[in-house]
Amino acid sequence: MTLDAPTVVRQTTVLTPDGPFTILEQGGVVLASGWTSELAELTGQIHPTLRPTDPPREVAPAELGPIAAAVDAYYDGDITAIDSVRVQQVSGPFRSHAWDMLRTVEPGRPVTYAQYATLAGNAGAVRAAAGACAKNAAALFVPCHRVIRTDGSLGGFRWGLAVKTSLLAREAAHSAAVLAR
């Protein structure tokens, strides 16, 4: 019996209104993504068991097909386009579940870190919930930008508060437009 050769990790950068957005993908699954053109800013966020041993192969956005198309569609106003993109992240049970729950937070309806901890199954784990946001390698697709402080302030964001502000405003405007229909 022979084993299949490992799938090559590919990278592409999509230009967005919030700056360059780079995606690392393997076999149709996002391993890491964020508003940077610097590969090193992404690879360090990938769990060591998933981290590529060879440098990712740079490809045109079209080669990532539905993944890059989802980013374009998101920025063109279809803020749910990112929902169907598959991601793979590895961590302990709480953090892995927390990342899954983050994908259920509705655009335009940010939650507080305390609400996020409850959503993730442990209301007392506010710091652990914040840690899940901080360790999220698949930005945008796992929308950690939708978590804010209890007082309504933004809190932190690896890619900068200007990007977080822009994403939240985009999603709020879309949600308002949907409700107005």
C-alpha positions in Angstrom: 0.0 0.0 0.0 1.4 3.4 -0.9 0.6 6.7 0.7 -0.5 9.7 -1.2 2.1 12.5 -1.5 1.3 15.4 0.7 -0.7 18.2 -0.9 1.3 21.3 -1.7 0.6 24.4 0.3 -0.3 27.3 -1.9 -0.4 31.0 -1.2 -2.0 33.9 -2.9 -2.7 37.5 -2.1 -6.0 39.2 -2.9 -6.1 43.0 -3.0 -8.9 44.3 -0.7 -10.0 47.8 0.4 -8.4 46.9 3.8 -5.1 46.1 2.2 -3.4 42.9 0.8 -5.1 39.8 2.1 -2.9 36.7 2.0 -4.3 33.1 2.1 -2.3 29.9 2.8 -4.3 26.9 1.5 -3.8 23.2 1.2 -6.2 20.9 -0.6 -9.0 23.4 -0.7 -8.7 24.2 3.0 -7.5 27.5 4.5 -4.6 27.0 7.0 -4.0 30.7 7.6 -5.1 34.1 6.3 -4.7 37.8 7.1 -4.2 41.3 6.0 -0.5 41.1 5.1 1.7 40.3 2.2 4.4 39.0 4.5 4.3 35.2 4.6 6.1 35.0 8.0 3.2 36.8 9.6 1.0 33.9 8.7 3.1 30.7 9.0 3.8 31.3 12.7 0.1 31.1 13.4 -0.3 27.7 11.9 -0.2 24.8 14.4 3.2 23.0 14.1 1.4 19.8 13.0 -0.1 21.6 10.0 2.8 24.0 9.2 4.3 23.4 5.8 7.8 22.0 5.7 8.4 23.4 2.2 7.8 27.1 1.2 4.3 27.6 -0.1 3.9 27.8 -3.8 2.7 31.3 -4.9 -0.3 31.2 -7.2 -2.7 33.7 -8.8 -5.9 34.2 -6.8 -7.9 32.4 -9.5 -6.0 29.2 -8.7 -7.6 29.1 -5.3 -11.0 29.2 -6.9 -13.8 29.5 -4.4 -11.6 30.6 -1.6 -10.3 33.8 -3.3 -13.7 34.2 -4.9 -15.3 34.3 -1.4 -13.0 37.1 -0.3 -13.9 39.1 -3.4 -17.6 38.4 -2.9 -17.4 39.4 0.8 -15.8 42.8 -0.2 -18.4 43.2 -3.0 -21.2 43.0 -0.4 -22.0 39.3 0.0 -20.7 39.1 3.6 -21.9 35.5 4.0 -19.7 34.3 1.1 -16.9 33.4 3.6 -19.1 31.1 5.5 -18.7 28.1 3.2 -14.9 28.3 3.1 -13.3 25.3 4.9 -10.6 26.0 7.4 -8.3 23.8 9.4 -6.8 24.7 12.8 -5.5 22.5 15.5 -5.7 23.2 19.3 -7.2 21.8 22.5 -10.9 21.0 22.8 -12.0 24.4 24.1 -10.2 26.5 21.6 -11.1 24.3 18.7 -14.8 24.4 19.7 -14.5 28.2 20.3 -13.3 28.7 16.7 -16.2 26.6 15.4 -18.6 28.8 17.5 -17.0 32.0 16.2 -18.2 31.0 12.7 -21.8 31.1 14.1 -21.6 34.8 15.1 -23.8 36.7 12.7 -22.3 39.5 10.7 -23.4 42.9 11.9 -24.1 41.4 15.4 -20.8 41.4 17.2 -20.6 39.7 20.6 -18.6 40.6 23.7 -15.8 38.4 24.9 -18.1 37.3 27.8 -20.9 36.3 25.3 -18.3 34.5 23.2 -17.1 32.5 26.2 -20.7 31.5 26.9 -21.2 30.6 23.2 -18.0 28.5 23.4 -19.5 26.6 26.3 -17.8 28.1 29.4 -19.1 31.4 30.6 -16.2 31.7 33.0 -13.6 31.3 30.4 -13.5 34.9 29.1 -9.7 34.9 29.0 -9.6 31.6 27.1 -12.1 32.9 24.6 -10.0 36.0 24.1 -7.0 33.6 23.6 -8.9 31.8 20.9 -9.4 35.0 19.1 -5.7 35.9 19.5 -4.6 32.4 18.2 -7.0 32.3 15.3 -4.9 31.7 12.2 -7.8 31.9 9.7 -8.8 35.6 9.9 -11.9 36.6 8.1 -13.0 33.0 7.5 -13.1 32.5 11.3 -14.4 36.0 12.1 -12.6 36.9 15.3 -13.2 40.6 14.3 -16.8 40.1 15.5 -15.8 40.0 19.2 -15.6 43.2 21.1 -15.2 44.3 24.7 -18.1 44.4 27.2 -18.0 48.2 27.2 -18.4 48.2 23.4 -14.9 49.2 22.5 -13.1 47.1 19.9 -10.4 45.4 22.0 -7.5 44.1 20.0 -7.0 42.7 16.5 -3.9 41.2 15.1 -4.4 43.0 11.8 -5.0 46.4 13.3 -8.0 48.3 14.7 -8.5 50.1 11.4 -9.2 46.8 9.6 -11.5 45.6 12.4 -13.4 48.8 12.3 -13.8 48.5 8.5 -15.0 44.9 8.7 -17.5 45.6 11.4 -18.8 48.7 9.6 -19.1 46.8 6.4 -21.1 44.0 8.1 -23.3 46.5 10.1 -24.2 48.3 6.9 -25.1 45.1 5.2 -27.2 43.9 8.1 -29.0 47.3 8.2 -29.7 47.1 4.5 -31.1 43.5 4.9 -33.4 44.6 7.8 -34.6 47.6 5.8 -35.9 45.3 3.0 
